[in-house]
Amino acid sequence: MIDSSICNVSPAEIDCSGPWLIHPETPAEKLIPSFKKHGQLVPVLAVQESGRTLLIAGRTRVSAASMLGMDVLVRYIDASDDISKIVLHLEENATRLMDDSLKLDVVRYFSTRVDASELAKTVAPLLSIKPKSRDMQFWVDWMDLEPQYDEFLKLGHIPLAAVSVLSKLNGDEREALRRFFEKLSWSRSNAVNFLTWLYETSRRESKAVSELLAAPEFESAGESESPKDAVARFCKAAKELRYPKLSELEKMHNKIVSEICAGTKWRVEPVGSFETGEVMIQTRFKNREMMQKAMADLESIAKFSGWEDLFELGRDK
């Protein structure tokens, strides 16, 4: 049993390199004024192993004490294995925010130390996630991805939910997709849709994802193309592959609408996916003058002959 009394230890004698120290160290300079005025109010946590003092929590306090030439107040605790160490580290830092990058480090740490069948049950409480939740399954599935995808997640280039599709692809397919996430940041909906449409098309047509991506529409973004526009282009191309008939109807719809509504602020959109032949027309205004202009425009566009063509779209699909 470890004596839990508080001891004074030189900062140089404290090993702060343990892999269980998942939370990043905050700037020690913020603690300096408090240390000068009050001293170290809260001891750090550490364990003794083979004559060494291994830090469990409190790197910033150790750094601040070192800067000031002070000893560190250390409370020794029982933590004989790597799992116990990180659990105590996380519990000590429970009030700190944990983003996906940090959660990834936690799950990766455990994935090399516990059986896959135990991963969700062990890690979920530490991440405040239900063990059988969809998010926890995402983390478990992510452990099978290549290390490059870890980097994309940490950079915010790809959302965690993308693993719902990535996990269905083989290594070669994921390799072919890497270039889309190296420099572009994708929202959850765009990433999942893009990957889903490619996956479903490849299975339907018995073509490799890399073969689908060889199309000109999937060429990498040029210098003149914004990241947002590049993502939109890739999503559009993937959707057209997955739903060619629907995409053609949308093109025809947009062409007719551009003629009907030319010079006005009215918008016409299909209801559903052209199954009913119905459309929705809408506009916005913020004063009576704009309202009167919109009503006059509506009366004018109602006479346009293209409406019949619009209503017929999809009827024979």
ChimeraX attribute file (.defattr): number of C-alpha atoms within 10 A of each C-alpha:
attribute: neighborCount
match mode: 1-to-1
recipient: residues
	/A:1	5
	/A:2	11
	/A:3	10
	/A:4	12
	/A:5	9
	/A:6	14
	/A:7	13
	/A:8	12
	/A:9	16
	/A:10	15
	/A:11	22
	/A:12	12
	/A:13	12
	/A:14	19
	/A:15	16
	/A:16	20
	/A:17	11
	/A:18	13
	/A:19	12
	/A:20	23
	/A:21	19
	/A:22	18
	/A:23	19
	/A:24	9
	/A:25	13
	/A:26	13
	/A:27	13
	/A:28	16
	/A:29	13
	/A:30	11
	/A:31	17
	/A:32	19
	/A:33	11
	/A:34	13
	/A:35	16
	/A:36	12
	/A:37	8
	/A:38	9
	/A:39	15
	/A:40	20
	/A:41	10
	/A:42	12
	/A:43	18
	/A:44	21
	/A:45	23
	/A:46	25
	/A:47	21
	/A:48	16
	/A:49	10
	/A:50	6
	/A:51	7
	/A:52	12
	/A:53	19
	/A:54	20
	/A:55	25
	/A:56	30
	/A:57	26
	/A:58	23
	/A:59	24
	/A:60	18
	/A:61	26
	/A:62	27
	/A:63	23
	/A:64	24
	/A:65	23
	/A:66	16
	/A:67	13
	/A:68	11
	/A:69	11
	/A:70	18
	/A:71	17
	/A:72	27
	/A:73	22
	/A:74	24
	/A:75	21
	/A:76	22
	/A:77	18
	/A:78	16
	/A:79	18
	/A:80	11
	/A:81	8
	/A:82	14
	/A:83	16
	/A:84	13
	/A:85	24
	/A:86	23
	/A:87	18
	/A:88	19
	/A:89	21
	/A:90	20
	/A:91	13
	/A:92	15
	/A:93	15
	/A:94	13
	/A:95	8
	/A:96	10
	/A:97	8
	/A:98	13
	/A:99	10
	/A:100	15
	/A:101	15
	/A:102	16
	/A:103	18
	/A:104	19
	/A:105	17
	/A:106	21
	/A:107	22
	/A:108	17
	/A:109	18
	/A:110	21
	/A:111	18
	/A:112	11
	/A:113	11
	/A:114	14
	/A:115	11
	/A:116	13
	/A:117	9
	/A:118	12
	/A:119	21
	/A:120	23
	/A:121	15
	/A:122	18
	/A:123	24
	/A:124	19
	/A:125	11
	/A:126	17
	/A:127	18
	/A:128	10
	/A:129	15
	/A:130	16
	/A:131	18
	/A:132	11
	/A:133	11
	/A:134	13
	/A:135	15
	/A:136	21
	/A:137	18
	/A:138	16
	/A:139	22
	/A:140	19
	/A:141	16
	/A:142	23
	/A:143	18
	/A:144	12
	/A:145	16
	/A:146	12
	/A:147	10
	/A:148	12
	/A:149	21
	/A:150	19
	/A:151	15
	/A:152	20
	/A:153	18
	/A:154	18
	/A:155	17
	/A:156	17
	/A:157	19
	/A:158	25
	/A:159	20
	/A:160	23
	/A:161	19
	/A:162	23
	/A:163	24
	/A:164	17
	/A:165	18
	/A:166	22
	/A:167	16
	/A:168	13
	/A:169	16
	/A:170	11
	/A:171	14
	/A:172	11
	/A:173	16
	/A:174	18
	/A:175	15
	/A:176	15
	/A:177	16
	/A:178	13
	/A:179	11
	/A:180	20
	/A:181	20
	/A:182	15
	/A:183	13
	/A:184	18
	/A:185	20
	/A:186	21
	/A:187	15
	/A:188	13
	/A:189	11
	/A:190	18
	/A:191	24
	/A:192	21
	/A:193	18
	/A:194	22
	/A:195	22
	/A:196	20
	/A:197	19
	/A:198	25
	/A:199	22
	/A:200	15
	/A:201	21
	/A:202	18
	/A:203	11
	/A:204	10
	/A:205	10
	/A:206	9
	/A:207	13
	/A:208	16
	/A:209	23
	/A:210	16
	/A:211	11
	/A:212	18
	/A:213	17
	/A:214	11
	/A:215	10
	/A:216	9
	/A:217	14
	/A:218	18
	/A:219	13
	/A:220	12
	/A:221	17
	/A:222	9
	/A:223	7
	/A:224	6
	/A:225	11
	/A:226	12
	/A:227	16
	/A:228	11
	/A:229	11
	/A:230	18
	/A:231	23
	/A:232	15
	/A:233	16
	/A:234	21
	/A:235	22
	/A:236	17
	/A:237	22
	/A:238	24
	/A:239	20
	/A:240	17
	/A:241	17
	/A:242	21
	/A:243	13
	/A:244	13
	/A:245	13
	/A:246	16
	/A:247	17
	/A:248	12
	/A:249	17
	/A:250	18
	/A:251	12
	/A:252	15
	/A:253	20
	/A:254	16
	/A:255	12
	/A:256	17
	/A:257	18
	/A:258	14
	/A:259	12
	/A:260	22
	/A:261	18
	/A:262	13
	/A:263	9
	/A:264	16
	/A:265	14
	/A:266	18
	/A:267	15
	/A:268	18
	/A:269	16
	/A:270	19
	/A:271	12
	/A:272	10
	/A:273	15
	/A:274	21
	/A:275	13
	/A:276	14
	/A:277	15
	/A:278	15
	/A:279	14
	/A:280	9
	/A:281	10
	/A:282	11
	/A:283	13
	/A:284	11
	/A:285	12
	/A:286	7
	/A:287	8
	/A:288	9
	/A:289	9
	/A:290	12
	/A:291	14
	/A:292	12
	/A:293	13
	/A:294	19
	/A:295	13
	/A:296	12
	/A:297	17
	/A:298	18
	/A:299	10
	/A:300	13
	/A:301	18
	/A:302	12
	/A:303	10
	/A:304	12
	/A:305	10
	/A:306	14
	/A:307	15
	/A:308	9
	/A:309	11
	/A:310	23
	/A:311	16
	/A:312	13
	/A:313	20
	/A:314	17
	/A:315	10
	/A:316	6
	/A:317	9
